[in-house]
Amino acid sequence: MDIIKLIGIGLIALVIIIIVKQYKPEFAIYVSLAAGILILGMTFDTISQIINLIQSYSQKISINNKFITVLLKITGIAILAEFATSICKDAGETAIASKIDIGSKVMIIAASIPIISSLLEIILKVLP
């Protein structure tokens, strides 16, 4: 099971970080970053399967591909921003983490403008 591999990598990284912090605390962030990248890389196969499934359903029920692309882009922004925020918090840089968090929220809103404008157009057509 993939979840066991992910948890194993996380726990091994945790033990290594605890040991490294005793001797070279500045290297602990590198171990955390490497473990995070490895875990994120392991999820790419699952993410691509999910994307293919969503695209096949969107073709079957004829949803505008533009909306699916926007939703996938928003999801990607959220995942990457959460990853970067976690790394910054692990390094003790909560100020930078909060800036990344705010910036990602702005980017998500900007990416969702096509969906929002389409919804507003539909509402304006329905209202007398």
C-alpha positions, 0 to 999 in steps of 0.5 A: 500500500502506498500510504504505508510507504508514505508514512514510512518515509515520513517516520524515517525522515523524522528519526533522521531529523531528530538525530541530525538536529543533535549534531548539525541542526542546520541540516535538518531542514534539508532532510525535511525538504528531501523527504517532502519532495520524495513524498510529493513525487510518490503521489504524482502517479495517483494525481495523474490517475485522478486527473485522467478520471476527471477528464474522462468524466468531463468528456462523458457529461460534456462539461466545459474543459475550461472549468476542469482545467481551472479546478485542477489548476486551483487544486495544484496551487493549493497543494504546492502552497501547502507544501511550501508553507509546511517547509517554511514552518518547519524551518521556523519561518512562519512569517514567510509561510503566512505570505506564501499562504496569502499569495496562494489564496490570491492566486486561487481567486485569480484562477477562479475568475473564469468560473465566477464570471460564468456563474454571474452570466448565468445568474444574469440570464435567469434574473428578469 
